């Protein structure tokens, strides 16, 4: 059997790689992971990183998803040298705008008899498939339209039949070297002559992506493992067009802790959802960067710049990485604690659409920064600084007497400082024979509404004497 082999291209000098998301939904974590690894590969190799929008799915593609994908990538800090918004020498960078580019390649294939029109209807193809299954042979297209006479073709055209276009498959073994998975061999006879253009005139992804990669001089196609089965078809397309294939690398899917592919049933799956929940881009990049990759020195905490400097595709693992929300939370908490207070203050101020005063946020931060794991959690811990508690986590109806004595004691505090407030409350607890744990829980819930809160004495100092006394009085 004839065989074609494609190994690593030693002649590559200028790296050009791309991420090509489909705008059929928000930017998925898996697509962001793929974008990051393309970006790292390009930037480490002093090459060019390209954003291309693959909107071949007309029914599901939406402009608003395209805009969301662009926005989410930019938020992460994954920026491109060429793309739909910045242009470049090989524009346009949106697949639906490139039909004229595909036509000249189709014309070449048709003229050279390497492709042909297929007039078979869905019903005819289904009947053929069932017949092959009955005979227990692989259900691949018979190729009967390759043998159509001019008269038959004319009759179909008169009937108004729309033709798809199929590539002539040489039925041989195709071997290629995947930069992550090693050498792979596939017998192309298993899938027969395959469609490259639908009967409505739109190019299928295998053909469109191959042509776009040729025209944009893409050297490396780094993408998800769901595209692995396209490689043999794309190599046959490259060969038919007498073009050198790109290098291929296929990243494993992101999996959930239950070892199934990450999906909506596991919770949030898009980058923008994590942004809206208060995750920092530094944490997202760091965590995505360790999923399926190991730094040369074993570090698990690093900046994007450090990751670029270290990146080596030979250390990308083919085993499936697990996306663990607990680990992401750890990273986010780490970057929150590490952030300059002025920057963190601005992030929280903007995250909550400027509804909380910056000066107040700045004063509260030292009390909550060790506790919060996301920006959103700031409100969970700090809401009582901005409003009276609407609910109380324990029943305080039997605590009126001790609260009354606390109120009278705190009225005498002239220097409203945390240590003095704490000492005065300790006096009340001791004099009335109340256990510290019980007493301070009563005061904590009275002031904050919560059983767990930032440090009580410091919180009371920040709230101010008048506000604290007012809250205690309201429950007596």
ROVODO-437182 format. One line per field, with one value per residue (C-alpha): residue number from 1; residue in three letters; z, y, x. Coordinates in Angstrom, 2 decimals. Example, Ala and Ser with C-alpha at 12.3 -4.5 7.8 and 13.67 -1.06 7.14 Angstrom:
BEGIN
num [1;2] $
residu [ala;ser] $
Z [7.80;7.14] $
Y [-4.50;-1.06] $
X [12.30;13.67] $
//
This chain:
BEGIN
num [1;2;3;4;5;6;7;8;9;10;11;12;13;14;15;16;17;18;19;20;21;22;23;24;25;26;27;28;29;30;31;32;33;34;35;36;37;38;39;40;41;42;43;44;45;46;47;48;49;50;51;52;53;54;55;56;57;58;59;60;61;62;63;64;65;66;67;68;69;70;71;72;73;74;75;76;77;78;79;80;81;82;83;84;85;86;87;88;89;90;91;92;93;94;95;96;97;98;99;100;101;102;103;104;105;106;107;108;109;110;111;112;113;114;115;116;117;118;119;120;121;122;123;124;125;126;127;128;129;130;131;132;133;134;135;136;137;138;139;140;141;142;143;144;145;146;147;148;149;150;151;152;153;154;155;156;157;158;159;160;161;162;163;164;165;166;167;168;169;170;171;172;173;174;175;176;177;178;179;180;181;182;183;184;185;186;187;188;189;190;191;192;193;194;195;196;197;198;199;200;201;202;203;204;205;206;207;208;209;210;211;212;213;214;215;216;217;218;219;220;221;222;223;224;225;226;227;228;229;230;231;232;233;234;235;236;237;238;239;240;241;242;243;244;245;246;247;248;249;250;251;252;253;254;255;256;257;258;259;260;261;262;263;264;265;266;267;268;269;270;271;272;273;274;275;276;277;278;279;280;281;282;283;284;285;286;287;288;289;290;291;292;293;294;295;296;297;298;299;300;301;302;303;304;305;306;307;308;309;310;311;312;313;314;315;316;317;318;319;320;321;322;323;324;325;326;327;328;329;330;331;332;333;334;335;336;337;338;339;340;341;342;343;344;345;346;347;348;349;350;351;352;353;354;355;356;357;358;359;360;361;362;363;364;365;366;367;368;369;370;371;372;373;374;375;376;377;378;379;380;381;382;383;384;385;386;387;388;389;390;391;392;393;394;395;396;397;398;399;400;401;402;403;404;405;406;407;408;409;410;411;412;413;414;415;416;417;418;419;420;421;422;423;424;425;426;427;428;429;430;431;432;433;434;435;436;437;438;439;440;441;442;443;444;445;446;447;448;449;450;451;452;453;454;455;456;457;458;459;460;461;462;463;464;465;466;467;468;469;470;471;472;473;474;475;476] $
residu [unk;unk;unk;unk;unk;unk;unk;unk;unk;unk;unk;unk;unk;unk;unk;unk;unk;unk;unk;unk;unk;unk;unk;unk;unk;unk;unk;unk;unk;unk;unk;unk;unk;unk;unk;unk;unk;unk;unk;unk;unk;unk;unk;unk;unk;unk;unk;unk;unk;unk;unk;unk;unk;unk;unk;unk;unk;unk;unk;unk;unk;unk;unk;unk;unk;unk;unk;unk;unk;unk;unk;unk;unk;unk;unk;unk;unk;unk;unk;unk;unk;unk;unk;unk;unk;unk;unk;unk;unk;unk;unk;unk;unk;unk;unk;unk;unk;unk;unk;unk;unk;unk;unk;unk;unk;unk;unk;unk;unk;unk;unk;unk;unk;unk;unk;unk;unk;unk;unk;unk;unk;unk;unk;unk;unk;unk;unk;unk;unk;unk;unk;unk;unk;unk;unk;unk;unk;unk;unk;unk;unk;unk;unk;unk;unk;unk;unk;unk;unk;unk;unk;unk;unk;unk;unk;unk;unk;unk;unk;unk;unk;unk;unk;unk;unk;unk;unk;unk;unk;unk;unk;unk;unk;unk;unk;unk;unk;unk;unk;unk;unk;unk;unk;unk;unk;unk;unk;unk;unk;unk;unk;unk;unk;unk;unk;unk;unk;unk;unk;unk;unk;unk;unk;unk;unk;unk;unk;unk;unk;unk;unk;unk;unk;unk;unk;unk;unk;unk;unk;unk;unk;unk;unk;unk;unk;unk;unk;unk;unk;unk;unk;unk;unk;unk;unk;unk;unk;unk;unk;unk;unk;unk;unk;unk;unk;unk;unk;unk;unk;unk;unk;unk;unk;unk;unk;unk;unk;unk;unk;unk;unk;unk;unk;unk;unk;unk;unk;unk;unk;unk;unk;unk;unk;unk;unk;unk;unk;unk;unk;unk;unk;unk;unk;unk;unk;unk;unk;unk;unk;unk;unk;unk;unk;unk;unk;unk;unk;unk;unk;unk;unk;unk;unk;unk;unk;unk;unk;unk;unk;unk;unk;unk;unk;unk;unk;unk;unk;unk;unk;unk;unk;unk;unk;unk;unk;unk;unk;unk;unk;unk;unk;unk;unk;unk;unk;unk;unk;unk;unk;unk;unk;unk;unk;unk;unk;unk;unk;unk;unk;unk;unk;unk;unk;unk;unk;unk;unk;unk;unk;unk;unk;unk;unk;unk;unk;unk;unk;unk;unk;unk;unk;unk;unk;unk;unk;unk;unk;unk;unk;unk;unk;unk;unk;unk;unk;unk;unk;unk;unk;unk;unk;unk;unk;unk;unk;unk;unk;unk;unk;unk;unk;unk;unk;unk;unk;unk;unk;unk;unk;unk;unk;unk;unk;unk;unk;unk;unk;unk;unk;unk;unk;unk;unk;unk;unk;unk;unk;unk;unk;unk;unk;unk;unk;unk;unk;unk;unk;unk;unk;unk;unk;unk;unk;unk;unk;unk;unk;unk;unk;unk;unk;unk;unk;unk;unk;unk;unk;unk;unk;unk;unk;unk;unk;unk;unk;unk;unk;unk;unk;unk;unk;unk;unk;unk;unk;unk] $
Z [0.00;-0.81;2.32;3.03;6.01;7.46;10.22;11.93;9.46;10.09;7.66;9.76;10.63;11.53;13.79;12.92;14.89;15.48;17.62;15.66;17.98;16.68;17.77;18.78;22.48;25.06;25.30;26.89;29.38;27.00;24.12;26.40;27.36;23.68;22.96;25.83;24.62;21.06;22.46;24.63;21.75;19.42;21.93;23.26;19.67;18.81;16.32;15.34;17.10;15.09;16.04;13.36;13.72;12.30;11.76;9.32;11.44;10.00;12.11;15.51;14.93;16.47;16.28;20.01;20.75;18.52;20.48;23.79;22.72;21.72;24.99;27.15;25.46;25.86;29.53;30.06;28.44;25.42;22.65;18.97;16.30;13.52;13.73;12.78;14.88;14.21;10.62;9.12;5.81;5.30;6.07;6.36;9.55;9.63;7.76;6.39;4.62;2.86;0.36;-2.64;-1.26;-1.11;-4.65;-6.40;-4.52;-5.36;-9.03;-8.99;-7.44;-9.84;-12.91;-11.88;-11.21;-7.56;-6.50;-8.03;-7.69;-5.70;-6.48;-4.10;-1.92;1.82;1.16;-1.39;0.94;3.82;1.62;0.54;4.18;5.26;2.37;3.39;7.00;5.89;3.97;7.05;5.22;6.41;5.57;3.32;0.23;-2.87;-5.14;-7.68;-8.53;-9.69;-12.55;-13.56;-17.26;-18.59;-19.48;-15.91;-14.50;-16.92;-15.92;-12.21;-12.86;-14.78;-11.82;-9.61;-7.57;-5.58;-5.56;-2.75;-3.60;-2.53;-2.47;-4.27;-1.57;-2.69;-0.01;1.62;5.05;6.30;8.96;10.74;13.80;16.47;18.61;21.77;20.91;18.71;15.48;14.36;11.36;9.90;6.91;4.79;3.17;6.38;5.46;1.63;-0.62;1.82;1.42;1.47;0.38;1.30;-1.29;-0.10;-1.15;2.32;2.98;5.68;8.48;7.34;3.96;5.10;7.93;5.64;3.01;5.63;7.16;3.73;2.88;6.33;6.28;9.53;10.65;13.66;14.32;18.10;18.96;20.97;20.65;19.04;15.85;15.80;13.47;10.92;10.43;7.91;5.81;5.99;5.00;1.93;1.14;1.47;-0.79;-3.40;-3.40;-3.51;-0.32;2.73;5.80;9.03;12.11;14.30;18.09;19.87;23.48;25.74;26.83;30.25;32.57;35.75;39.01;38.21;35.17;32.61;30.04;31.59;30.84;32.17;34.55;36.47;36.88;35.06;31.89;30.22;31.00;31.30;33.99;36.10;35.54;36.69;39.81;40.77;39.63;38.67;35.26;36.89;38.70;35.57;33.47;36.17;36.65;32.94;32.49;34.79;33.25;31.14;31.48;33.88;34.37;33.94;37.63;38.92;40.01;40.14;40.72;37.91;35.80;32.15;31.26;33.20;31.49;28.05;28.87;30.09;27.57;25.77;23.89;24.63;28.27;27.35;28.65;26.61;29.72;30.49;32.95;35.67;36.25;40.02;41.29;44.73;43.17;41.19;44.39;46.04;43.18;43.24;46.97;46.58;43.93;45.94;48.98;46.81;45.01;45.92;48.11;45.82;42.82;44.76;45.99;42.38;41.27;43.97;43.34;39.64;40.17;42.16;39.59;41.92;44.39;47.42;48.28;47.47;50.80;52.72;50.64;51.39;55.15;55.09;52.99;55.80;57.75;54.95;52.51;54.22;53.99;50.50;47.57;44.94;44.50;44.88;48.37;49.51;49.71;51.57;54.33;54.23;53.46;57.11;56.86;54.38;55.77;58.87;58.95;57.47;59.14;62.12;62.08;65.70;67.74;69.88;71.57;74.87;74.81;75.53;79.09;78.26;75.19;77.39;79.72;76.70;75.35;78.65;78.92;75.37;75.85;78.32;75.77;74.73;72.67;70.12;69.32;68.74;71.79;74.15;72.72;73.23;76.80;77.72;76.31;78.18;81.40;80.66;80.00;83.17;85.46;84.28;84.34;80.63;78.74;76.28;73.36;74.02;74.81;71.85;69.47;70.71;70.09;66.73;65.38;66.81;64.97;61.75;61.49;60.99;63.11;61.01;60.23;60.03;63.41;65.70;67.60;64.43;62.65;65.46;65.35;61.62;61.89;64.42;67.92;66.91;64.39;66.79;69.63;67.23;66.14;69.69;70.77;67.88;69.39;72.99] $
Y [0.00;3.52;5.45;9.10;10.24;13.73;14.39;17.51;20.23;21.13;24.05;26.16;29.46;31.86;30.45;31.40;29.77;30.55;29.92;29.59;29.57;29.05;31.83;29.43;30.26;32.09;31.44;27.99;27.26;24.56;27.03;29.55;26.80;26.12;29.85;30.21;27.36;28.75;32.19;30.74;28.72;31.72;34.21;31.86;31.28;35.01;34.19;35.51;34.66;34.96;35.04;33.63;33.24;29.90;30.60;27.78;26.77;29.30;28.16;28.58;31.33;34.71;38.08;38.63;35.41;36.58;39.85;37.96;35.68;38.66;40.45;37.40;36.68;40.29;40.23;37.21;39.06;36.73;39.29;38.62;40.12;39.55;39.14;40.40;43.56;44.48;43.27;41.89;40.86;37.88;39.46;38.78;36.71;35.55;32.33;33.38;36.28;34.05;32.15;33.68;32.24;28.76;28.93;29.12;26.05;24.20;25.12;23.68;20.41;20.06;20.85;18.32;15.66;15.50;16.44;15.98;17.01;14.68;14.89;12.12;13.00;12.33;9.49;7.87;8.16;6.65;3.75;3.14;3.22;0.66;-1.64;-1.56;-2.28;-5.26;-6.55;-5.87;-3.58;-0.11;2.44;4.73;6.53;4.33;7.08;6.57;10.29;10.17;8.01;10.12;10.85;14.40;13.50;12.43;15.59;17.77;16.00;16.56;20.23;20.56;18.99;21.68;19.27;21.01;19.24;18.84;18.49;15.46;14.97;11.90;9.71;7.76;5.15;4.86;4.94;8.44;8.84;12.10;13.24;14.99;17.21;16.02;12.51;11.24;9.27;8.39;6.29;6.18;4.20;6.72;3.88;3.88;7.14;7.10;10.14;12.84;16.04;19.26;21.62;21.24;21.37;24.90;26.04;26.39;24.81;22.17;22.92;20.43;22.16;25.75;25.46;23.85;26.58;29.33;27.83;27.68;31.29;32.62;30.65;28.88;26.72;25.02;24.01;23.53;22.62;20.35;16.58;16.74;17.86;14.88;12.87;15.73;15.46;12.55;14.32;17.61;15.97;14.51;18.02;19.47;16.76;17.28;21.01;20.23;22.19;21.30;20.53;22.47;20.82;19.42;19.25;18.17;19.12;16.91;18.01;19.56;17.10;17.57;15.84;13.04;12.24;13.27;16.03;19.46;20.61;22.88;20.21;20.76;24.48;27.50;26.66;30.04;32.56;35.41;33.51;33.29;36.97;37.77;35.64;37.72;35.64;37.49;37.07;36.33;33.35;32.12;32.27;30.62;27.80;27.22;27.24;24.25;22.17;19.68;21.44;21.37;24.23;23.24;23.89;22.40;25.75;25.99;29.75;32.02;35.05;35.00;36.43;33.66;31.05;32.45;32.34;28.73;27.23;24.06;22.04;18.84;19.21;19.38;16.21;14.10;12.80;14.58;17.50;17.91;21.31;21.52;24.55;24.22;24.61;27.65;29.14;28.66;30.49;33.30;33.75;33.80;36.54;38.56;38.50;39.25;42.21;45.76;47.13;50.10;47.80;45.42;48.35;49.49;45.96;45.61;49.13;48.37;44.80;46.10;48.84;51.60;51.21;51.12;54.13;53.58;55.06;52.59;49.63;50.61;50.62;47.31;45.40;44.68;42.99;40.68;40.15;36.95;35.45;36.20;33.90;35.95;39.60;38.66;37.33;40.84;41.61;38.38;39.33;43.12;43.91;44.78;47.73;49.35;48.44;47.20;43.41;42.34;38.92;37.43;33.97;33.23;34.10;37.13;37.51;36.07;38.25;41.63;41.88;41.27;43.50;46.27;46.03;45.98;49.13;51.00;49.88;50.90;54.32;55.08;54.41;57.79;56.59;54.31;51.96;48.20;47.22;49.49;48.25;44.66;45.27;46.93;44.03;41.57;43.40;42.96;39.23;38.69;40.77;38.94;35.45;34.81;32.51;34.41;32.20;32.79;36.49;37.51;35.44;37.39;40.73;39.57;38.57;41.74;43.95;41.96;39.60;36.71;34.01;34.30;37.77;39.85;40.54;41.91;44.64;46.09;45.91;47.83;50.47;50.91;51.04;53.83;54.23;55.77;53.01;50.19;51.60;52.07;48.44;47.13;49.43;48.23;44.70;45.60] $
X [0.00;1.17;2.19;2.93;4.94;5.14;7.65;8.94;9.87;13.51;13.35;10.97;12.62;9.81;7.12;3.55;0.76;-2.89;-5.88;-9.10;-12.13;-15.65;-18.05;-20.80;-20.58;-18.50;-14.76;-14.51;-11.73;-10.47;-10.22;-8.50;-6.04;-5.34;-4.98;-2.51;-0.30;-0.26;0.61;3.39;4.84;4.86;6.25;8.93;10.08;9.97;7.24;3.81;0.56;-2.67;-6.34;-8.63;-12.38;-13.58;-17.27;-18.03;-21.04;-23.51;-26.43;-24.72;-22.15;-23.01;-21.29;-21.81;-19.88;-17.04;-16.90;-17.00;-14.14;-12.00;-12.79;-12.03;-8.70;-7.63;-8.63;-6.39;-3.49;-3.40;-2.93;-2.35;-0.13;-2.65;-6.41;-9.87;-9.60;-5.94;-5.62;-2.46;-0.87;-3.19;-6.57;-9.42;-9.09;-12.72;-13.43;-16.83;-15.11;-12.58;-14.76;-12.92;-9.68;-11.18;-12.53;-9.16;-7.96;-11.18;-10.79;-7.27;-8.44;-11.38;-9.28;-6.66;-9.32;-8.30;-11.82;-15.26;-18.89;-21.13;-24.86;-25.93;-28.91;-29.03;-31.44;-29.10;-26.14;-28.11;-29.23;-25.64;-24.46;-27.07;-26.14;-22.47;-23.34;-25.43;-22.39;-20.25;-17.86;-16.74;-19.47;-17.43;-18.64;-18.56;-17.25;-20.01;-20.25;-16.62;-17.84;-20.86;-21.20;-21.62;-25.20;-25.98;-24.42;-26.41;-29.63;-28.91;-28.25;-31.53;-33.32;-31.79;-29.69;-26.95;-23.62;-21.13;-17.44;-15.41;-11.65;-10.34;-8.84;-5.74;-6.56;-3.16;-1.60;-0.89;1.79;2.51;4.45;2.39;4.64;2.84;1.62;4.42;4.06;0.54;-0.51;-4.03;-5.31;-7.22;-9.19;-11.23;-12.95;-13.03;-13.57;-14.64;-16.65;-14.64;-17.46;-21.13;-23.90;-24.73;-21.25;-19.70;-16.32;-15.97;-13.55;-10.89;-10.60;-11.14;-8.60;-6.01;-6.38;-6.31;-3.18;-1.54;-2.41;-1.47;1.79;0.96;3.88;2.27;-1.33;-1.60;-5.18;-7.46;-7.49;-10.95;-9.17;-6.80;-9.06;-8.93;-5.17;-5.13;-7.78;-5.90;-2.64;-4.38;-5.69;-2.18;-0.78;-3.50;-2.71;1.05;1.65;3.75;1.60;1.95;3.40;0.62;0.25;-2.91;-3.62;-5.70;-9.15;-9.54;-11.25;-13.26;-12.27;-14.74;-12.52;-15.15;-14.70;-15.22;-18.77;-21.51;-22.73;-19.48;-20.19;-18.82;-16.87;-16.30;-13.57;-16.07;-18.00;-14.86;-14.16;-17.72;-17.18;-14.17;-11.22;-8.04;-6.46;-3.08;-4.62;-6.40;-3.22;-1.11;-3.58;-4.23;-0.46;0.10;-2.69;-0.78;2.57;5.52;7.97;11.61;12.34;9.07;7.57;3.79;3.58;4.77;3.89;2.92;6.33;8.09;5.92;6.81;10.52;10.31;7.89;8.98;6.37;8.30;7.15;3.47;1.84;-0.56;-2.35;-5.62;-5.23;-7.86;-9.44;-9.89;-11.80;-10.22;-6.78;-7.93;-9.33;-5.95;-4.24;-6.77;-6.42;-2.65;-2.76;-5.28;-2.98;0.06;-1.54;-0.61;-3.37;-3.94;-4.39;-6.64;-8.71;-9.23;-10.13;-12.79;-14.08;-14.56;-15.77;-18.74;-19.40;-18.14;-21.02;-18.71;-16.49;-12.82;-11.71;-13.88;-12.67;-9.08;-9.74;-11.62;-9.08;-6.58;-9.40;-10.59;-7.70;-6.50;-9.99;-11.26;-10.49;-12.33;-13.21;-16.86;-16.20;-15.27;-18.98;-19.71;-17.30;-17.64;-21.27;-22.02;-19.63;-21.99;-25.42;-27.19;-27.56;-30.89;-30.68;-28.87;-27.35;-28.31;-31.41;-30.56;-33.96;-32.64;-29.51;-31.07;-29.79;-26.13;-26.41;-27.80;-24.83;-22.48;-24.16;-23.68;-20.05;-19.17;-20.75;-17.94;-15.19;-13.80;-10.84;-12.57;-9.68;-9.77;-7.71;-9.68;-13.00;-11.87;-10.73;-14.02;-16.04;-13.84;-14.72;-18.43;-18.04;-15.98;-18.19;-21.32;-19.86;-20.42;-18.05;-15.89;-16.94;-20.62;-20.29;-18.15;-20.30;-23.34;-21.62;-20.21;-23.62;-25.20;-22.72;-22.15;-25.12;-22.67;-21.07;-17.91;-16.64;-13.46;-11.75;-14.47;-12.60;-11.07;-14.43;-16.10;-13.38;-13.87;-17.67;-17.39;-18.79;-22.10;-22.91;-21.96;-24.05;-26.97;-26.81;-26.70;-29.54;-31.74;-31.75;-32.51] $
//
